[in-house]
Amino acid sequence: MLLKLPSGYVQQNPWLTIANKQLELMHKYLSEFGLSPVSRSRVSLAGDGAKPWTGGKFAGLLGAPKPWVPADEFLTRR
């Protein structure tokens, strides 16, 4: 985390500054895409037409109904 310079001074490692900046950017991206708990509550879906997200890999992120899985009934009865 800290580097000792040839002059004897101690300095923060430059990679730590870069890592902190990238972490800050990732938090911004998460909130923009609605992937954090707080920003997920702010996501709204407009329109009354067909729902384009009904089938797909990330359908559950947007509140699409979960597809029926036969094992679900078995697990809920236990």
C-alpha positions, 0 to 999 in steps of 0.5 A: 500500500505504501512505497518508500522512496529512495529519498526516505519519504513514504508515498501511497502506491499509485496502483491503489489510486487507480484501484480506488477510482475504478471501484468508484466507477463500478459503483456508478455503473451498478446504479445506472443499470439498476444492479444495486438494491437502492437503484433497483427500486428506482427502475421503472418499465414504461409501456403497455405493449408486449413485454420484450424481456419475457424470455432471456438470460436476464429476464429476472432482473427486470421483474419478468415472471419466473418460468415454471420449473417442475421442481418448484412445486416439489420444493414448496411442499416440503 
